[in-house]
Amino acid sequence: MTIGLPDIIGLGGSSLVVIAYAYSNLASKINFILFNLLNLAGALMLMYSLSVHFNLASMALEYVWITIALFGLFKAIRGRSR
């Protein structure tokens, strides 16, 4: 088994999603911009990996993950500007 660049990027994306999840459980106060940016970056990196090693169920999950992260990011930025 060889590990290529898409695998490394996918592992990095998985790491970012796990870091965001851990952060949301460990932080006393969540920075929702940081939280959603970590999730968005992780999901985009995973999508890149999935575009090389395609899996329909995982790709669908990443589309949903990106949509939720973008919505959360928009909401956090809008709330901060008030």
TANOR-V75304 format. One record per residue. N is the residue number from 1. PSI is psi in radians with two decimals (NA if undefined). Layout:
n->N psi->PSI
n->N psi->PSI
This chain:
n->1 psi->2.21
n->2 psi->2.54
n->3 psi->2.08
n->4 psi->-3.12
n->5 psi->-0.75
n->6 psi->-0.62
n->7 psi->-0.74
n->8 psi->-0.75
n->9 psi->-0.72
n->10 psi->-0.72
n->11 psi->-0.67
n->12 psi->-0.73
n->13 psi->-0.75
n->14 psi->-0.70
n->15 psi->-0.74
n->16 psi->-0.71
n->17 psi->-0.74
n->18 psi->-0.69
n->19 psi->-0.75
n->20 psi->-0.72
n->21 psi->-0.79
n->22 psi->-0.76
n->23 psi->-0.77
n->24 psi->-0.41
n->25 psi->-0.38
n->26 psi->-0.44
n->27 psi->2.48
n->28 psi->-0.51
n->29 psi->2.19
n->30 psi->2.31
n->31 psi->1.80
n->32 psi->-0.41
n->33 psi->-0.85
n->34 psi->-0.83
n->35 psi->-0.84
n->36 psi->-0.56
n->37 psi->-0.71
n->38 psi->-0.80
n->39 psi->-0.74
n->40 psi->-0.86
n->41 psi->-0.75
n->42 psi->-0.78
n->43 psi->-0.69
n->44 psi->-0.71
n->45 psi->-0.71
n->46 psi->-0.66
n->47 psi->-0.69
n->48 psi->-0.84
n->49 psi->-0.72
n->50 psi->-0.41
n->51 psi->-0.39
n->52 psi->-0.77
n->53 psi->1.35
n->54 psi->2.41
n->55 psi->2.01
n->56 psi->-0.83
n->57 psi->-0.75
n->58 psi->-0.67
n->59 psi->-0.74
n->60 psi->-0.73
n->61 psi->-0.71
n->62 psi->-0.63
n->63 psi->-0.78
n->64 psi->-0.77
n->65 psi->-0.75
n->66 psi->-0.75
n->67 psi->-0.80
n->68 psi->-0.73
n->69 psi->-0.72
n->70 psi->-0.74
n->71 psi->-0.82
n->72 psi->-0.69
n->73 psi->-0.80
n->74 psi->-0.80
n->75 psi->-0.73
n->76 psi->-0.73
n->77 psi->-0.73
n->78 psi->-0.70
n->79 psi->-0.56
n->80 psi->-0.53
n->81 psi->-0.14
n->82 psi->NA
